[in-house]
Amino acid sequence: MDDMAAPGSEGRGAPVVLVVDVANVMGSRPDGWWRDRAGAATSLLAAMPRLVSRTVAAPDDEGSVRIERIVAVVEGAAKHVDAPDGVDVVRAPKDGDSSVVSVAERIAEAGSTGVLVVTADRGLRARLPHGVVVAGPGWLNRLLGR
């Protein structure tokens, strides 16, 4: 088990909805994902449900966050993957970046919880609404033990 999250953690971290740029996270590791994008996305998504309701170290290592919900944005060849229980999958009609921004905006406007987007894409980061926290793929990969 990693030291960033403990199963069943009941910590008091700030509640967040985790919005994952799946293509960007897959692309962060040279593990052959390009040979089977749908398979790589399925594998990544399958690891995510165990993070729901867990309190983990915040990406900036200052404090903690409690993952209330996970929204995974998929695109291209990965658009037809099945969503595992505990993960909401958004199938990008065009580019994944626009869908990530749209999802983050809707959640931020609702205002009931924070938004934490996982991506390394600088252009995407610049398009996100003010107040959205961003983590690189390495942060999520560590949580998932990848």
SULZI-V316886 format. One record per pair of residues at least 12 apart in sequence whose ideal C-beta (glycine too) atoms are under 10 Angstrom apart, sorted by sequence separation. I is the first residue (numbers start at 1). J is the second residue. If there is no record, write none. Layout:
[[I/J] [I/J]]
This chain:
[[31/43] [54/66] [55/67] [72/84] [79/91] [90/102] [103/115] [104/116] [117/129] [122/134] [27/40] [53/66] [54/67] [78/91] [79/92] [90/103] [104/117] [115/128] [121/134] [23/37] [26/40] [52/66] [53/67] [54/68] [70/84] [78/92] [79/93] [103/117] [115/129] [120/134] [22/37] [25/40] [26/41] [29/44] [52/67] [53/68] [72/87] [73/88] [74/89] [75/90] [88/103] [117/132] [118/133] [119/134] [120/135] [121/136] [25/41] [51/67] [52/68] [53/69] [70/86] [71/87] [72/88] [73/89] [74/90] [75/91] [76/92] [101/117] [115/131] [116/132] [117/133] [118/134] [119/135] [120/136] [121/137] [23/40] [26/43] [50/67] [52/69] [69/86] [70/87] [71/88] [72/89] [73/90] [74/91] [75/92] [79/96] [100/117] [114/131] [115/132] [116/133] [117/134] [118/135] [119/136] [120/137] [22/40] [23/41] [26/44] [52/70] [69/87] [70/88] [71/89] [72/90] [73/91] [74/92] [75/93] [78/96] [100/118] [114/132] [115/133] [116/134] [117/135] [118/136] [119/137] [120/138] [22/41] [25/44] [48/67] [51/70] [69/88] [70/89] [71/90] [72/91] [73/92] [75/94] [76/95] [100/119] [114/133] [115/134] [116/135] [118/137] [75/95] [76/96] [104/124] [108/128] [109/129] [111/131] [118/138] [23/44] [49/70] [75/96] [100/121] [108/129] [118/139] [119/140] [22/44] [48/70] [73/95] [74/96] [75/97] [97/119] [105/127] [107/129] [108/130] [118/140] [22/45] [25/48] [73/96] [75/98] [96/119] [101/124] [104/127] [105/128] [106/129] [108/131] [116/139] [118/141] [20/44] [48/72] [73/97] [75/99] [97/121] [100/124] [104/128] [105/129] [108/132] [116/140] [20/45] [45/70] [73/98] [74/99] [75/100] [96/121] [100/125] [101/126] [104/129] [107/132] [118/143] [22/48] [73/99] [97/123] [98/124] [101/127] [45/72] [73/100] [97/124] [100/127] [101/128] [104/131] [105/132] [20/48] [44/72] [71/99] [72/100] [73/101] [96/124] [97/125] [100/128] [101/129] [104/132] [45/74] [71/100] [73/102] [95/124] [98/127] [18/48] [44/74] [73/103] [97/127] [104/134] [41/72] [72/103] [73/104] [97/128] [101/132] [42/74] [71/103] [100/132] [18/51] [41/74] [45/78] [52/85] [53/86] [71/104] [18/52] [41/75] [44/78] [49/83] [52/86] [41/76] [46/81] [48/83] [49/84] [51/86] [52/87] [71/106] [38/74] [41/77] [42/78] [45/81] [46/82] [48/84] [49/85] [50/86] [51/87] [71/107] [37/74] [40/77] [41/78] [44/81] [45/82] [47/84] [49/86] [18/56] [37/75] [38/76] [39/77] [40/78] [41/79] [42/80] [43/81] [45/83] [46/84] [48/86] [49/87] [69/107] [37/76] [38/77] [39/78] [41/80] [42/81] [45/84] [48/87] [15/55] [16/56] [37/77] [38/78] [41/81] [42/82] [47/87] [13/54] [14/55] [36/77] [37/78] [38/79] [40/81] [41/82] [42/83] [45/86] [46/87] [13/55] [16/58] [36/78] [37/79] [38/80] [39/81] [42/84] [45/87] [7/50] [10/53] [11/54] [12/55] [13/56] [34/77] [38/81] [44/87] [9/53] [10/54] [11/55] [13/57] [14/58] [37/81] [38/82] [45/89] [68/112] [69/113] [71/115] [73/117] [5/50] [8/53] [9/54] [10/55] [11/56] [13/58] [33/78] [68/113] [73/118] [5/51] [7/53] [8/54] [9/55] [68/114] [70/116] [71/117] [72/118] [73/119] [7/54] [8/55] [9/56] [18/65] [25/72] [66/113] [6/54] [26/74] [41/89] [65/113] [66/114] [70/118] [5/54] [6/55] [14/63] [16/65] [18/67] [24/73] [65/114] [67/116] [4/54] [5/55] [6/56] [13/63] [14/64] [15/65] [16/66] [17/67] [18/68] [19/69] [20/70] [22/72] [23/73] [4/55] [5/56] [12/63] [13/64] [14/65] [15/66] [16/67] [17/68] [18/69] [19/70] [20/71] [21/72] [22/73] [23/74] [65/116] [4/56] [5/57] [11/63] [12/64] [13/65] [14/66] [15/67] [16/68] [17/69] [18/70] [19/71] [20/72] [21/73] [22/74] [23/75] [26/78] [3/56] [4/57] [11/64] [13/66] [15/68] [16/69] [17/70] [18/71] [19/72] [20/73] [21/74] [22/75] [23/76] [2/56] [3/57] [4/58] [11/65] [12/66] [13/67] [14/68] [15/69] [16/70] [17/71] [18/72] [19/73] [20/74] [21/75] [22/76] [23/77] [2/57] [9/64] [11/66] [13/68] [23/78] [10/66] [22/78] [4/61] [9/66] [59/116] [9/67] [58/116] [5/64] [22/81] [59/118] [4/64] [5/67] [20/87] [22/89] [22/90] [65/133] [18/87] [19/88] [20/89] [23/92] [20/90] [22/92] [65/135] [70/140] [17/88] [19/90] [21/92] [23/95] [24/96] [23/96] [24/97] [60/133] [22/96] [23/97] [59/133] [60/134] [21/96] [58/133] [59/134] [60/135] [21/97] [24/100] [59/135] [67/143] [23/100] [58/135] [59/136] [21/99] [22/100] [61/139] [21/100] [59/138] [60/139] [19/99] [20/100] [59/139] [19/100] [58/139] [59/140] [19/101] [57/139] [20/103] [56/139] [19/103] [56/140] [19/104] [57/142] [17/103] [56/142] [57/143] [17/104] [19/106] [56/143] [19/107] [17/106] [51/140] [54/143] [17/107] [28/118] [16/107] [17/108] [28/119] [28/120] [48/140] [51/143] [17/110] [24/117] [25/118] [27/120] [47/140] [50/143] [51/144] [24/118] [25/119] [27/121] [47/141] [50/144] [17/112] [24/119] [25/120] [48/143] [50/145] [17/113] [18/114] [19/115] [20/116] [21/117] [22/118] [23/119] [24/120] [44/140] [47/143] [48/144] [15/112] [16/113] [17/114] [18/115] [19/116] [20/117] [21/118] [22/119] [24/121] [44/141] [47/144] [15/113] [16/114] [17/115] [18/116] [19/117] [20/118] [21/119] [23/121] [46/144] [47/145] [14/113] [15/114] [16/115] [17/116] [18/117] [19/118] [20/119] [21/120] [47/146] [14/114] [16/116] [17/117] [18/118] [19/119] [21/121] [24/124] [44/144] [13/114] [16/117] [14/116] [44/146] [21/124] [43/146] [21/125] [28/136] [29/137] [19/128] [28/137] [29/138] [27/137] [28/138] [25/136] [26/137] [24/136] [25/137] [28/140] [29/141] [19/132] [21/134] [24/137] [25/138] [28/141] [25/139] [18/133] [19/134] [20/135] [25/140] [31/146] [16/132] [21/137] [24/140] [25/141] [16/133] [18/135] [20/137] [29/146] [28/146] [14/133] [16/135] [21/140] [25/144] [20/140] [25/146] [18/140] [18/143] [4/139] [5/142] [4/142] [5/143] [3/142] [4/143] [5/144] [2/142] [5/145] [2/143] [4/145] [2/144] [2/145] [1/145]]
